[in-house]
């Protein structure tokens, strides 16, 4: 709901506009992410911090988290200073990658809160404080780079792209953390891939054609082919047009035109 809401509010409050292709890309992004969510498997039931700890310690998730951290550091310290002001994907990718840690932390803290009210000694468990620190750091980083992106780029572009990138990263993290891919059927796998490709197409339409003035009103003019340019006559001091006698009727007078 945040995607169309932000597009409408930015249009009325900030005077920002999405062209026809941008609106189509926004719609495709919503459809693709919805398809991914529909075909994504349900979360594995994790009820205690001990179970959450064992999930976080698995080699597959540790390797995935290490890749995300390396990517995040590469974006923050190398790409952001060089391309962050000109490419909308840099800051938003940072927010999305960090979102994998914030969502995982929220998942673990939700389990800790349930355990606290049921009388479990969750405050003495080290994972609780690790999750709190991770959540504060990740949310702070997300807010920082999201605000930078909003200061530079169109709000109607920022929220749709951020939404689809964040959704993709979060679903991927959930699948790896809880090994949900094991229970996915062929239909779910195909649906997830198709949804992801639809998201890519939507983001491409949003980002690649954002500067084009395309709307329903001027669409026929945009699609209409341009008229051929008139021939330029370079030498005006010579005879340049002669009536062709082989084509002209016999009784038609011949005409010579001189430019001086």
C-alpha positions as CSV (number, residue, x, y, z in Angstrom):
1,X,0.0,0.0,0.0
2,X,2.9,2.3,0.6
3,X,3.9,2.4,-3.1
4,X,0.7,3.9,-4.6
5,X,0.2,6.0,-1.5
6,X,3.6,7.6,-1.8
7,X,3.1,8.1,-5.5
8,X,-0.2,9.9,-4.9
9,X,1.0,12.0,-2.0
10,X,4.2,13.0,-3.7
11,X,2.2,14.1,-6.7
12,X,-0.2,16.3,-4.7
13,X,2.2,17.5,-1.9
14,X,5.6,17.7,-3.6
15,X,4.5,18.4,-7.2
16,X,6.4,15.2,-8.4
17,X,5.1,13.3,-11.4
18,X,5.4,9.8,-12.7
19,X,5.0,9.3,-16.5
20,X,2.9,6.6,-18.0
21,X,5.8,4.1,-18.2
22,X,6.7,4.9,-14.5
23,X,3.1,4.1,-13.5
24,X,3.2,0.9,-15.5
25,X,6.5,0.0,-13.9
26,X,5.0,0.7,-10.4
27,X,2.1,-1.6,-11.2
28,X,4.3,-4.4,-12.5
29,X,6.5,-4.1,-9.4
30,X,3.4,-4.5,-7.2
31,X,2.2,-7.5,-9.2
32,X,5.6,-9.2,-9.2
33,X,6.1,-8.8,-5.5
34,X,2.6,-10.0,-4.8
35,X,3.2,-13.1,-6.9
36,X,6.4,-13.7,-5.0
37,X,4.7,-13.4,-1.6
38,X,1.8,-15.7,-2.7
39,X,4.2,-18.4,-3.8
40,X,6.7,-17.9,-1.0
41,X,6.5,-20.8,1.6
42,X,5.3,-20.3,5.1
43,X,7.8,-19.6,7.8
44,X,9.1,-22.5,9.8
45,X,7.8,-22.4,13.3
46,X,10.5,-21.2,15.7
47,X,9.3,-20.6,19.3
48,X,12.5,-20.2,21.4
49,X,15.7,-18.3,21.3
50,X,17.6,-21.5,21.4
51,X,16.0,-22.6,18.1
52,X,16.6,-19.1,16.6
53,X,20.3,-19.4,17.7
54,X,20.7,-22.7,16.0
55,X,19.2,-21.3,12.8
56,X,21.5,-18.3,12.8
57,X,24.5,-20.5,13.3
58,X,23.9,-22.7,10.3
59,X,26.7,-22.5,7.7
60,X,24.3,-21.6,4.8
61,X,23.0,-18.5,6.6
62,X,26.4,-17.5,7.9
63,X,27.8,-17.5,4.3
64,X,24.7,-15.6,3.1
65,X,25.1,-13.0,5.9
66,X,28.8,-12.6,5.1
67,X,28.0,-12.0,1.5
68,X,25.5,-9.3,2.4
69,X,27.9,-7.6,4.8
70,X,30.7,-7.5,2.1
71,X,28.2,-6.1,-0.4
72,X,27.0,-3.6,2.1
73,X,30.5,-2.4,2.9
74,X,31.3,-2.2,-0.8
75,X,28.2,-0.1,-1.4
76,X,28.8,2.2,1.5
77,X,32.5,2.9,1.3
78,X,33.2,2.6,-2.5
79,X,30.1,3.0,-4.7
80,X,28.0,5.4,-2.5
81,X,30.7,8.3,-2.5
82,X,31.1,7.9,-6.3
83,X,27.7,7.1,-7.7
84,X,25.2,7.7,-4.9
85,X,24.3,11.2,-6.1
86,X,23.6,10.0,-9.7
87,X,22.3,6.4,-9.4
88,X,19.1,5.8,-7.4
89,X,19.9,2.1,-7.0
90,X,23.0,2.6,-4.8
91,X,21.4,4.1,-1.7
92,X,18.3,1.9,-2.0
93,X,20.3,-1.3,-2.4
94,X,22.1,-0.4,0.9
95,X,18.7,0.0,2.6
96,X,17.5,-3.2,1.2
97,X,20.6,-5.3,2.1
98,X,20.5,-3.9,5.6
99,X,16.8,-4.7,5.7
100,X,17.7,-8.4,5.8
101,X,19.4,-8.0,9.2
102,X,16.6,-5.7,10.6
103,X,13.8,-8.2,9.6
104,X,15.8,-11.1,11.1
105,X,16.3,-9.2,14.2
106,X,12.6,-8.3,14.5
107,X,11.8,-12.0,14.1
108,X,14.1,-12.9,16.9
109,X,13.0,-10.1,19.2
110,X,9.4,-11.1,18.6
111,X,10.3,-14.6,19.9
112,X,12.1,-13.0,22.9
113,X,9.1,-10.8,23.8
114,X,6.8,-13.8,23.7
115,X,9.2,-15.7,25.9
116,X,9.5,-12.8,28.3
117,X,5.7,-12.7,29.0
118,X,5.7,-16.4,29.4
119,X,8.3,-16.3,32.1
120,X,11.4,-17.3,30.3
121,X,14.8,-15.8,31.2
122,X,15.2,-14.0,27.9
123,X,17.1,-11.0,29.3
124,X,19.9,-13.3,30.4
125,X,20.2,-14.8,26.9
126,X,23.0,-13.1,24.9
127,X,21.1,-13.4,21.6
128,X,18.5,-10.9,22.9
129,X,21.0,-8.1,23.2
130,X,22.8,-9.1,20.0
131,X,19.5,-8.7,18.2
132,X,18.7,-5.4,19.9
133,X,22.1,-4.0,18.8
134,X,21.7,-5.3,15.3
135,X,18.2,-3.9,15.0
136,X,19.2,-0.4,16.2
137,X,22.3,-0.3,13.9
138,X,20.4,-1.6,10.8
139,X,17.4,0.7,11.2
140,X,19.6,3.7,11.8
141,X,21.6,2.9,8.6
142,X,18.4,2.3,6.6
143,X,16.9,5.7,7.7
144,X,20.1,7.5,6.9
145,X,20.4,6.3,3.3
146,X,16.7,6.4,2.7
147,X,16.7,10.1,3.6
148,X,19.7,10.7,1.4
149,X,17.9,9.1,-1.5
150,X,14.7,11.1,-0.8
151,X,16.7,14.3,-0.8
152,X,18.1,13.6,-4.2
153,X,15.6,11.6,-6.2
154,X,11.9,11.7,-7.0
155,X,9.8,10.2,-4.1
156,X,7.5,8.5,-6.7
157,X,10.6,6.6,-7.9
158,X,12.3,5.9,-4.5
159,X,9.4,4.1,-2.8
160,X,8.5,1.6,-5.5
161,X,12.1,0.7,-6.2
162,X,12.9,0.4,-2.5
163,X,9.8,-1.7,-1.9
164,X,10.6,-4.3,-4.5
165,X,14.3,-4.5,-3.6
166,X,13.5,-4.8,0.1
167,X,10.8,-7.4,-0.5
168,X,13.1,-9.5,-2.7
169,X,16.0,-9.4,-0.1
170,X,13.6,-10.2,2.8
171,X,12.0,-13.2,1.1
172,X,15.4,-14.5,0.1
173,X,16.7,-14.1,3.6
174,X,13.7,-15.9,5.0
175,X,14.1,-18.8,2.6
176,X,17.7,-19.3,3.5
177,X,17.4,-18.8,7.2
178,X,14.5,-21.2,7.7
179,X,15.3,-23.5,4.7
180,X,12.0,-22.9,3.2
181,X,13.2,-23.8,-0.3
182,X,13.1,-27.5,0.8
183,X,9.3,-27.5,1.0
184,X,8.7,-25.4,-2.1
185,X,6.8,-27.1,-4.9
186,X,7.6,-26.7,-8.6
187,X,4.6,-24.4,-9.0
188,X,5.9,-22.2,-6.2
189,X,9.4,-22.1,-7.6
190,X,8.1,-21.1,-11.1
191,X,5.8,-18.5,-9.5
192,X,8.6,-17.0,-7.5
193,X,10.9,-16.8,-10.5
194,X,8.2,-15.2,-12.6
195,X,7.4,-12.7,-9.9
196,X,11.0,-11.8,-9.6
197,X,11.3,-11.3,-13.4
198,X,8.2,-9.1,-13.3
199,X,9.8,-7.0,-10.6
200,X,12.9,-6.6,-12.6
201,X,10.8,-5.4,-15.6
202,X,8.9,-3.0,-13.4
203,X,12.1,-1.5,-11.9
204,X,13.5,-1.2,-15.4
205,X,10.5,0.8,-16.6
206,X,10.6,3.0,-13.5
207,X,14.3,3.8,-13.8
208,X,15.1,3.8,-17.5
209,X,12.3,6.0,-18.8
210,X,11.9,8.4,-15.8
211,X,12.9,11.5,-17.8
212,X,10.5,10.9,-20.8
213,X,7.4,12.9,-21.0
214,X,4.9,10.1,-21.8
215,X,1.3,10.3,-20.8
216,X,-2.1,9.1,-22.1
217,X,-2.7,12.5,-23.8
218,X,0.5,12.7,-25.8
219,X,1.0,9.0,-26.4
220,X,-0.1,9.2,-30.1
221,X,2.4,12.0,-30.7
222,X,5.2,10.0,-29.0
223,X,4.4,6.9,-31.1
224,X,4.0,8.8,-34.3
225,X,7.0,8.6,-36.6
226,X,8.8,11.9,-37.3
227,X,8.4,13.4,-40.7
228,X,11.5,13.3,-43.0
229,X,13.6,16.4,-42.9
230,X,13.6,18.6,-46.0
231,X,16.5,18.2,-48.4
232,X,19.2,20.9,-48.0
233,X,20.4,22.6,-51.1
234,X,24.0,23.5,-50.7
235,X,25.0,25.3,-53.9
236,X,22.6,28.1,-54.8
237,X,24.6,29.4,-57.8
238,X,24.0,26.5,-60.1
239,X,21.1,25.0,-61.9
240,X,19.5,22.6,-59.4
241,X,16.1,21.7,-60.7
242,X,15.3,20.7,-64.2
243,X,12.0,19.4,-65.4
244,X,12.5,15.8,-66.6
245,X,11.3,15.8,-70.3
246,X,11.1,12.0,-70.4
247,X,8.4,12.0,-67.7
248,X,6.6,15.2,-68.5
249,X,4.0,15.4,-71.2
250,X,5.1,16.6,-74.6
251,X,3.0,19.7,-74.4
252,X,4.3,20.8,-71.0
253,X,6.8,23.6,-71.1
254,X,10.1,23.0,-69.7
255,X,11.0,25.1,-66.6
256,X,14.4,26.0,-65.3
257,X,14.9,27.3,-61.8
258,X,17.9,29.3,-60.8
259,X,18.9,30.3,-57.2
260,X,21.1,33.4,-56.9
